[in-house]
Amino acid sequence: GATSFGIAAVVSELALCITLNKLSVIPLSTYCERFDACLSFPVSLGTNGVERIVYPEMSEKEIALVEESAKITRSMCSKYMK
């Protein structure tokens, strides 16, 4: 089936979080200083946008995998940022 209603529901929730300063924790792609890349993590979203990133507990191996993913993301983006 079509996803148009699902997309509309998500956009509506994002708008409510921002306009009502709900500070709901939702998965969202945002710039993460920790990894120097835009990645998808749970964030607290409110009137000021992303208020904080809620990093899950990760093992050293998982952190290394996220760092590798961020490295690949930066590499791919650099091709288009010139």
C-alpha atoms as an extended CHARMM CRD file, in Angstrom:
* protein
*
        82  EXT
         1         1  GLY       CA              0.0000000000        0.0000000000        0.0000000000  PROA      1               0.0000000000
         2         2  ALA       CA              0.8780000000        3.6560000000       -0.2400000000  PROA      2               0.0000000000
         3         3  THR       CA              2.8780000000        5.3280000000        2.4990000000  PROA      3               0.0000000000
         4         4  SER       CA              1.4650000000        8.8290000000        2.0200000000  PROA      4               0.0000000000
         5         5  PHE       CA             -0.6200000000        8.7040000000        5.2120000000  PROA      5               0.0000000000
         6         6  GLY       CA              2.3160000000        7.3900000000        7.2370000000  PROA      6               0.0000000000
         7         7  ILE       CA              4.5400000000       10.1910000000        5.9720000000  PROA      7               0.0000000000
         8         8  ALA       CA              1.8340000000       12.7540000000        6.7650000000  PROA      8               0.0000000000
         9         9  ALA       CA              1.4760000000       11.3620000000       10.2960000000  PROA      9               0.0000000000
        10        10  VAL       CA              5.2200000000       11.6790000000       10.9180000000  PROA      10              0.0000000000
        11        11  VAL       CA              5.3830000000       15.2210000000        9.5250000000  PROA      11              0.0000000000
        12        12  SER       CA              2.3790000000       16.1570000000       11.6790000000  PROA      12              0.0000000000
        13        13  GLU       CA              4.0820000000       14.7630000000       14.8020000000  PROA      13              0.0000000000
        14        14  LEU       CA              7.3040000000       16.6510000000       14.0020000000  PROA      14              0.0000000000
        15        15  ALA       CA              5.3280000000       19.8890000000       13.5930000000  PROA      15              0.0000000000
        16        16  LEU       CA              3.5340000000       19.3230000000       16.9090000000  PROA      16              0.0000000000
        17        17  CYS       CA              6.8060000000       18.6090000000       18.7140000000  PROA      17              0.0000000000
        18        18  ILE       CA              8.2290000000       21.8950000000       17.4590000000  PROA      18              0.0000000000
        19        19  THR       CA              5.1830000000       24.1520000000       17.8440000000  PROA      19              0.0000000000
        20        20  LEU       CA              4.1080000000       22.7870000000       21.2470000000  PROA      20              0.0000000000
        21        21  ASN       CA              7.6670000000       22.2980000000       22.5650000000  PROA      21              0.0000000000
        22        22  LYS       CA              6.7700000000       18.6880000000       23.4120000000  PROA      22              0.0000000000
        23        23  LEU       CA             10.4010000000       17.5870000000       23.7930000000  PROA      23              0.0000000000
        24        24  SER       CA              9.3530000000       14.1430000000       22.5930000000  PROA      24              0.0000000000
        25        25  VAL       CA             12.1200000000       11.6450000000       21.9500000000  PROA      25              0.0000000000
        26        26  ILE       CA             11.8980000000       10.5000000000       18.3420000000  PROA      26              0.0000000000
        27        27  PRO       CA             14.3210000000        8.9930000000       15.8080000000  PROA      27              0.0000000000
        28        28  LEU       CA             15.6270000000       11.7130000000       13.5110000000  PROA      28              0.0000000000
        29        29  SER       CA             18.6710000000       12.3240000000       11.3590000000  PROA      29              0.0000000000
        30        30  THR       CA             20.7310000000       15.2390000000       12.6710000000  PROA      30              0.0000000000
        31        31  TYR       CA             24.3210000000       16.4400000000       12.8400000000  PROA      31              0.0000000000
        32        32  CYS       CA             26.2030000000       14.6080000000       15.6100000000  PROA      32              0.0000000000
        33        33  GLU       CA             29.3480000000       16.4180000000       16.7590000000  PROA      33              0.0000000000
        34        34  ARG       CA             30.4650000000       13.2190000000       18.4660000000  PROA      34              0.0000000000
        35        35  PHE       CA             30.7500000000       11.5040000000       15.0720000000  PROA      35              0.0000000000
        36        36  ASP       CA             31.1360000000       14.6060000000       12.8520000000  PROA      36              0.0000000000
        37        37  ALA       CA             28.3260000000       13.5040000000       10.5390000000  PROA      37              0.0000000000
        38        38  CYS       CA             24.5610000000       13.5450000000       10.1450000000  PROA      38              0.0000000000
        39        39  LEU       CA             23.2440000000       10.2820000000       11.5450000000  PROA      39              0.0000000000
        40        40  SER       CA             19.9190000000        8.9620000000       12.7610000000  PROA      40              0.0000000000
        41        41  PHE       CA             19.6310000000        8.7590000000       16.5500000000  PROA      41              0.0000000000
        42        42  PRO       CA             16.8140000000        9.3790000000       19.0270000000  PROA      42              0.0000000000
        43        43  VAL       CA             16.5720000000       13.1170000000       19.6940000000  PROA      43              0.0000000000
        44        44  SER       CA             14.5460000000       15.3510000000       21.9710000000  PROA      44              0.0000000000
        45        45  LEU       CA             12.6520000000       17.6880000000       19.6190000000  PROA      45              0.0000000000
        46        46  GLY       CA             11.1310000000       20.9910000000       20.7130000000  PROA      46              0.0000000000
        47        47  THR       CA             10.6530000000       24.6310000000       19.7880000000  PROA      47              0.0000000000
        48        48  ASN       CA             14.3990000000       25.1430000000       19.3490000000  PROA      48              0.0000000000
        49        49  GLY       CA             14.6830000000       22.0930000000       17.0910000000  PROA      49              0.0000000000
        50        50  VAL       CA             16.8820000000       19.2480000000       18.2890000000  PROA      50              0.0000000000
        51        51  GLU       CA             17.3560000000       19.9600000000       21.9970000000  PROA      51              0.0000000000
        52        52  ARG       CA             19.6300000000       16.9750000000       22.6230000000  PROA      52              0.0000000000
        53        53  ILE       CA             20.6920000000       13.7000000000       21.1000000000  PROA      53              0.0000000000
        54        54  VAL       CA             19.8080000000       10.6470000000       23.1810000000  PROA      54              0.0000000000
        55        55  TYR       CA             22.6780000000        8.2840000000       22.4460000000  PROA      55              0.0000000000
        56        56  PRO       CA             21.8410000000        4.6740000000       23.3390000000  PROA      56              0.0000000000
        57        57  GLU       CA             24.3020000000        2.6270000000       25.3540000000  PROA      57              0.0000000000
        58        58  MET       CA             26.7550000000        1.1470000000       22.8710000000  PROA      58              0.0000000000
        59        59  SER       CA             29.6070000000       -1.3020000000       23.2090000000  PROA      59              0.0000000000
        60        60  GLU       CA             33.0560000000       -0.3470000000       21.9480000000  PROA      60              0.0000000000
        61        61  LYS       CA             32.4060000000       -2.4940000000       18.8710000000  PROA      61              0.0000000000
        62        62  GLU       CA             29.1090000000       -0.7080000000       18.1750000000  PROA      62              0.0000000000
        63        63  ILE       CA             30.7590000000        2.7070000000       18.5920000000  PROA      63              0.0000000000
        64        64  ALA       CA             33.4710000000        1.6500000000       16.1400000000  PROA      64              0.0000000000
        65        65  LEU       CA             30.7840000000        0.5910000000       13.6500000000  PROA      65              0.0000000000
        66        66  VAL       CA             28.9760000000        3.9330000000       14.0020000000  PROA      66              0.0000000000
        67        67  GLU       CA             32.3050000000        5.7440000000       13.5490000000  PROA      67              0.0000000000
        68        68  GLU       CA             32.9310000000        3.7340000000       10.3710000000  PROA      68              0.0000000000
        69        69  SER       CA             29.4360000000        4.5630000000        9.1170000000  PROA      69              0.0000000000
        70        70  ALA       CA             30.0580000000        8.2610000000        9.8380000000  PROA      70              0.0000000000
        71        71  LYS       CA             33.3720000000        8.0730000000        7.9770000000  PROA      71              0.0000000000
        72        72  ILE       CA             31.6330000000        6.5850000000        4.9320000000  PROA      72              0.0000000000
        73        73  THR       CA             28.8800000000        9.2100000000        5.1570000000  PROA      73              0.0000000000
        74        74  ARG       CA             31.4500000000       12.0390000000        5.2820000000  PROA      74              0.0000000000
        75        75  SER       CA             33.2940000000       10.5180000000        2.3230000000  PROA      75              0.0000000000
        76        76  MET       CA             30.1310000000       10.2580000000        0.2330000000  PROA      76              0.0000000000
        77        77  CYS       CA             29.0400000000       13.8050000000        1.1170000000  PROA      77              0.0000000000
        78        78  SER       CA             32.4560000000       15.2780000000        0.3600000000  PROA      78              0.0000000000
        79        79  LYS       CA             32.0080000000       14.2780000000       -3.2900000000  PROA      79              0.0000000000
        80        80  TYR       CA             29.0990000000       16.7240000000       -3.5350000000  PROA      80              0.0000000000
        81        81  MET       CA             30.3830000000       19.4930000000       -1.2550000000  PROA      81              0.0000000000
        82        82  LYS       CA             33.1720000000       20.6670000000       -3.5620000000  PROA      82              0.0000000000
